[in-house]
C-alpha cells in the first residue's frame, strides 16, 4: 500500500482542514454564553438595554474572529494545492 508523496500531502491537507474547522466550536459556545448572559442582564436592568446589547455584540464579533481564522486556514489547505 504505497502512497506517493503528493497523495500524502493532499491527505494531510484534508485532515488539517478538518482539524482547522474544529476552531468553530469555541466561538459558537462563547457566543451562546454571551447571548444568554446579555439576555439575563437585560431582564435584570431593561433600562440599560442599549449599552448591554452594544457590549454583547462587540464581544461576539471578537469571539467570531477565531472561527473565521480557522475557516480561512481550512480553505487555504483545501484549495491552494501545496507543493504542486
VMD Tcl script that builds the backbone (N, CA, C; Angstrom):
set m [mol new atoms 252]
animate dup $m
set s [atomselect $m all]
$s set {name element resname resid chain x y z} {
  {N N UNK 1 A 0.853 -1.170 0.000}
  {CA C UNK 1 A 0.000 0.000 0.000}
  {C C UNK 1 A 0.900 1.233 0.000}
  {N N UNK 2 A 1.433 1.549 -1.159}
  {CA C UNK 2 A 2.339 2.678 -1.244}
  {C C UNK 2 A 1.612 3.966 -1.582}
  {N N UNK 3 A 1.803 4.933 -0.762}
  {CA C UNK 3 A 1.223 6.250 -1.011}
  {C C UNK 3 A 2.348 7.154 -1.471}
  {N N UNK 4 A 2.127 7.784 -2.624}
  {CA C UNK 4 A 3.168 8.670 -3.141}
  {C C UNK 4 A 3.237 9.942 -2.300}
  {N N UNK 5 A 4.289 10.679 -2.460}
  {CA C UNK 5 A 4.486 11.896 -1.672}
  {C C UNK 5 A 3.391 12.927 -1.880}
  {N N UNK 6 A 2.951 13.101 -3.138}
  {CA C UNK 6 A 1.923 14.099 -3.431}
  {C C UNK 6 A 0.578 13.691 -2.830}
  {N N UNK 7 A 0.227 12.412 -2.902}
  {CA C UNK 7 A -1.027 11.949 -2.312}
  {C C UNK 7 A -1.015 12.107 -0.795}
  {N N UNK 8 A 0.121 11.880 -0.182}
  {CA C UNK 8 A 0.233 12.060 1.260}
  {C C UNK 8 A 0.045 13.530 1.642}
  {N N UNK 9 A 0.582 14.415 0.830}
  {CA C UNK 9 A 0.423 15.850 1.104}
  {C C UNK 9 A -1.040 16.260 0.979}
  {N N UNK 10 A -1.732 15.740 -0.037}
  {CA C UNK 10 A -3.158 16.057 -0.195}
  {C C UNK 10 A -3.980 15.498 0.967}
  {N N UNK 11 A -3.653 14.283 1.391}
  {CA C UNK 11 A -4.380 13.679 2.511}
  {C C UNK 11 A -4.154 14.467 3.795}
  {N N UNK 12 A -2.919 14.854 4.033}
  {CA C UNK 12 A -2.626 15.638 5.245}
  {C C UNK 12 A -3.277 17.015 5.181}
  {N N UNK 13 A -3.391 17.578 3.972}
  {CA C UNK 13 A -4.066 18.870 3.829}
  {C C UNK 13 A -5.545 18.742 4.166}
  {N N UNK 14 A -6.175 17.654 3.731}
  {CA C UNK 14 A -7.594 17.441 4.036}
  {C C UNK 14 A -7.800 17.218 5.534}
  {N N UNK 15 A -6.930 16.442 6.153}
  {CA C UNK 15 A -7.035 16.217 7.600}
  {C C UNK 15 A -6.809 17.522 8.357}
  {N N UNK 16 A -5.827 18.294 7.927}
  {CA C UNK 16 A -5.562 19.583 8.573}
  {C C UNK 16 A -6.728 20.551 8.424}
  {N N UNK 17 A -7.383 20.529 7.258}
  {CA C UNK 17 A -8.546 21.403 7.064}
  {C C UNK 17 A -9.681 21.003 8.003}
  {N N UNK 18 A -9.876 19.698 8.174}
  {CA C UNK 18 A -10.900 19.242 9.112}
  {C C UNK 18 A -10.580 19.636 10.542}
  {N N UNK 19 A -9.324 19.523 10.918}
  {CA C UNK 19 A -8.927 19.931 12.272}
  {C C UNK 19 A -9.053 21.444 12.456}
  {N N UNK 20 A -8.782 22.200 11.388}
  {CA C UNK 20 A -8.907 23.657 11.487}
  {C C UNK 20 A -10.361 24.066 11.715}
  {N N UNK 21 A -11.301 23.286 11.209}
  {CA C UNK 21 A -12.706 23.628 11.391}
  {C C UNK 21 A -13.194 23.351 12.808}
  {N N UNK 22 A -12.417 22.615 13.579}
  {CA C UNK 22 A -12.765 22.433 14.993}
  {C C UNK 22 A -12.724 23.782 15.709}
  {N N UNK 23 A -11.990 24.730 15.137}
  {CA C UNK 23 A -11.914 26.070 15.728}
  {C C UNK 23 A -13.272 26.762 15.746}
  {N N UNK 24 A -14.242 26.256 15.007}
  {CA C UNK 24 A -15.579 26.856 15.014}
  {C C UNK 24 A -16.394 26.507 16.241}
  {N N UNK 25 A -15.964 25.518 17.012}
  {CA C UNK 25 A -16.729 25.116 18.194}
  {C C UNK 25 A -16.637 26.180 19.289}
  {N N UNK 26 A -15.445 26.701 19.518}
  {CA C UNK 26 A -15.238 27.688 20.585}
  {C C UNK 26 A -16.065 28.953 20.407}
  {N N UNK 27 A -16.029 29.584 19.224}
  {CA C UNK 27 A -16.841 30.784 19.050}
  {C C UNK 27 A -18.340 30.519 19.186}
  {N N UNK 28 A -18.786 29.341 18.740}
  {CA C UNK 28 A -20.214 29.029 18.881}
  {C C UNK 28 A -20.635 28.947 20.333}
  {N N UNK 29 A -19.830 28.292 21.137}
  {CA C UNK 29 A -20.132 28.181 22.564}
  {C C UNK 29 A -20.023 29.550 23.233}
  {N N UNK 30 A -18.969 30.281 22.905}
  {CA C UNK 30 A -18.764 31.603 23.508}
  {C C UNK 30 A -19.868 32.587 23.166}
  {N N UNK 31 A -20.320 32.570 21.922}
  {CA C UNK 31 A -21.386 33.486 21.536}
  {C C UNK 31 A -22.706 33.108 22.191}
  {N N UNK 32 A -22.950 31.812 22.348}
  {CA C UNK 32 A -24.169 31.389 23.038}
  {C C UNK 32 A -24.172 31.811 24.496}
  {N N UNK 33 A -23.036 31.677 25.133}
  {CA C UNK 33 A -22.932 32.096 26.540}
  {C C UNK 33 A -23.106 33.609 26.647}
  {N N UNK 34 A -22.471 34.354 25.736}
  {CA C UNK 34 A -22.589 35.816 25.773}
  {C C UNK 34 A -24.025 36.264 25.537}
  {N N UNK 35 A -24.720 35.625 24.604}
  {CA C UNK 35 A -26.110 35.996 24.344}
  {C C UNK 35 A -26.996 35.670 25.542}
  {N N UNK 36 A -26.743 34.532 26.173}
  {CA C UNK 36 A -27.526 34.179 27.357}
  {C C UNK 36 A -27.323 35.143 28.505}
  {N N UNK 37 A -26.076 35.516 28.745}
  {CA C UNK 37 A -25.802 36.472 29.823}
  {C C UNK 37 A -26.329 37.860 29.468}
  {N N UNK 38 A -26.259 38.214 28.185}
  {CA C UNK 38 A -26.821 39.502 27.762}
  {C C UNK 38 A -28.322 39.556 27.962}
  {N N UNK 39 A -29.000 38.470 27.634}
  {CA C UNK 39 A -30.454 38.425 27.816}
  {C C UNK 39 A -30.829 38.502 29.293}
  {N N UNK 40 A -30.080 37.810 30.133}
  {CA C UNK 40 A -30.391 37.878 31.565}
  {C C UNK 40 A -30.078 39.260 32.135}
  {N N UNK 41 A -29.034 39.909 31.604}
  {CA C UNK 41 A -28.706 41.261 32.072}
  {C C UNK 41 A -29.795 42.255 31.674}
  {N N UNK 42 A -30.335 42.113 30.471}
  {CA C UNK 42 A -31.437 42.995 30.052}
  {C C UNK 42 A -32.677 42.714 30.895}
  {N N UNK 43 A -32.874 41.460 31.257}
  {CA C UNK 43 A -34.008 41.123 32.118}
  {C C UNK 43 A -33.887 41.759 33.499}
  {N N UNK 44 A -32.656 41.862 34.023}
  {CA C UNK 44 A -32.456 42.473 35.337}
  {C C UNK 44 A -32.530 43.992 35.279}
  {N N UNK 45 A -32.057 44.587 34.140}
  {CA C UNK 45 A -31.998 46.048 34.033}
  {C C UNK 45 A -32.407 46.465 32.615}
  {N N UNK 46 A -33.709 46.539 32.352}
  {CA C UNK 46 A -34.167 46.866 30.996}
  {C C UNK 46 A -33.752 48.263 30.527}
  {N N UNK 47 A -33.454 49.145 31.439}
  {CA C UNK 47 A -33.065 50.498 31.057}
  {C C UNK 47 A -31.705 50.567 30.382}
  {N N UNK 48 A -30.875 49.587 30.619}
  {CA C UNK 48 A -29.526 49.570 30.045}
  {C C UNK 48 A -29.444 48.661 28.820}
  {N N UNK 49 A -30.585 48.455 28.154}
  {CA C UNK 49 A -30.624 47.525 27.029}
  {C C UNK 49 A -29.645 47.913 25.919}
  {N N UNK 50 A -29.563 49.182 25.579}
  {CA C UNK 50 A -28.680 49.631 24.504}
  {C C UNK 50 A -27.218 49.377 24.807}
  {N N UNK 51 A -26.806 49.714 26.016}
  {CA C UNK 51 A -25.409 49.500 26.405}
  {C C UNK 51 A -25.061 48.013 26.470}
  {N N UNK 52 A -25.969 47.228 27.005}
  {CA C UNK 52 A -25.719 45.790 27.117}
  {C C UNK 52 A -25.636 45.153 25.738}
  {N N UNK 53 A -26.554 45.523 24.857}
  {CA C UNK 53 A -26.560 44.950 23.513}
  {C C UNK 53 A -25.301 45.328 22.746}
  {N N UNK 54 A -24.882 46.569 22.852}
  {CA C UNK 54 A -23.670 47.012 22.163}
  {C C UNK 54 A -22.444 46.248 22.654}
  {N N UNK 55 A -22.312 46.128 23.956}
  {CA C UNK 55 A -21.171 45.410 24.521}
  {C C UNK 55 A -21.211 43.936 24.140}
  {N N UNK 56 A -22.402 43.334 24.163}
  {CA C UNK 56 A -22.543 41.921 23.814}
  {C C UNK 56 A -22.160 41.679 22.350}
  {N N UNK 57 A -22.640 42.518 21.446}
  {CA C UNK 57 A -22.332 42.340 20.031}
  {C C UNK 57 A -20.853 42.559 19.737}
  {N N UNK 58 A -20.230 43.495 20.429}
  {CA C UNK 58 A -18.795 43.703 20.263}
  {C C UNK 58 A -18.012 42.478 20.734}
  {N N UNK 59 A -18.404 41.924 21.850}
  {CA C UNK 59 A -17.747 40.717 22.352}
  {C C UNK 59 A -17.952 39.527 21.428}
  {N N UNK 60 A -19.137 39.399 20.851}
  {CA C UNK 60 A -19.383 38.301 19.926}
  {C C UNK 60 A -18.580 38.463 18.645}
  {N N UNK 61 A -18.411 39.685 18.184}
  {CA C UNK 61 A -17.606 39.916 16.978}
  {C C UNK 61 A -16.150 39.539 17.221}
  {N N UNK 62 A -15.638 39.857 18.388}
  {CA C UNK 62 A -14.259 39.491 18.719}
  {C C UNK 62 A -14.128 37.968 18.834}
  {N N UNK 63 A -15.127 37.316 19.419}
  {CA C UNK 63 A -15.075 35.864 19.565}
  {C C UNK 63 A -15.159 35.163 18.209}
  {N N UNK 64 A -15.860 35.741 17.265}
  {CA C UNK 64 A -16.053 35.116 15.959}
  {C C UNK 64 A -14.775 35.096 15.129}
  {N N UNK 65 A -13.829 35.980 15.418}
  {CA C UNK 65 A -12.616 36.021 14.605}
  {C C UNK 65 A -11.846 34.708 14.667}
  {N N UNK 66 A -11.896 34.003 15.788}
  {CA C UNK 66 A -11.205 32.717 15.890}
  {C C UNK 66 A -11.785 31.720 14.901}
  {N N UNK 67 A -13.088 31.662 14.805}
  {CA C UNK 67 A -13.727 30.766 13.850}
  {C C UNK 67 A -13.433 31.145 12.415}
  {N N UNK 68 A -13.384 32.429 12.137}
  {CA C UNK 68 A -13.084 32.869 10.776}
  {C C UNK 68 A -11.642 32.552 10.398}
  {N N UNK 69 A -10.721 32.688 11.333}
  {CA C UNK 69 A -9.337 32.312 11.048}
  {C C UNK 69 A -9.237 30.821 10.740}
  {N N UNK 70 A -9.948 30.006 11.484}
  {CA C UNK 70 A -9.959 28.570 11.220}
  {C C UNK 70 A -10.540 28.257 9.851}
  {N N UNK 71 A -11.595 28.978 9.457}
  {CA C UNK 71 A -12.198 28.784 8.140}
  {C C UNK 71 A -11.234 29.169 7.029}
  {N N UNK 72 A -10.526 30.266 7.199}
  {CA C UNK 72 A -9.542 30.697 6.195}
  {C C UNK 72 A -8.426 29.664 6.062}
  {N N UNK 73 A -7.951 29.149 7.183}
  {CA C UNK 73 A -6.900 28.126 7.139}
  {C C UNK 73 A -7.410 26.874 6.428}
  {N N UNK 74 A -8.656 26.479 6.711}
  {CA C UNK 74 A -9.219 25.301 6.048}
  {C C UNK 74 A -9.341 25.521 4.546}
  {N N UNK 75 A -9.792 26.703 4.120}
  {CA C UNK 75 A -9.885 26.984 2.681}
  {C C UNK 75 A -8.511 26.960 2.020}
  {N N UNK 76 A -7.533 27.516 2.686}
  {CA C UNK 76 A -6.181 27.514 2.122}
  {C C UNK 76 A -5.669 26.084 1.983}
  {N N UNK 77 A -5.879 25.262 2.999}
  {CA C UNK 77 A -5.403 23.886 2.942}
  {C C UNK 77 A -6.132 23.059 1.879}
  {N N UNK 78 A -7.415 23.367 1.649}
  {CA C UNK 78 A -8.179 22.579 0.687}
  {C C UNK 78 A -7.979 23.030 -0.755}
  {N N UNK 79 A -7.905 24.327 -0.982}
  {CA C UNK 79 A -7.962 24.816 -2.351}
  {C C UNK 79 A -6.641 25.351 -2.902}
  {N N UNK 80 A -5.686 25.612 -2.061}
  {CA C UNK 80 A -4.369 26.002 -2.549}
  {C C UNK 80 A -3.538 24.726 -2.547}
  {N N UNK 81 A -3.208 24.260 -3.710}
  {CA C UNK 81 A -2.509 22.968 -3.823}
  {C C UNK 81 A -1.087 23.103 -3.300}
  {N N UNK 82 A -0.800 22.465 -2.165}
  {CA C UNK 82 A 0.541 22.594 -1.583}
  {C C UNK 82 A 1.584 21.815 -2.393}
  {N N UNK 83 A 2.680 22.433 -2.616}
  {CA C UNK 83 A 3.843 21.803 -3.251}
  {C C UNK 83 A 3.539 21.216 -4.624}
  {N N UNK 84 A 2.580 21.787 -5.361}
  {CA C UNK 84 A 2.284 21.226 -6.682}
  {C C UNK 84 A 2.908 22.046 -7.777}
}
mol reanalyze $m
mol bondsrecalc $m
mol representation Tube
mol addrep $m
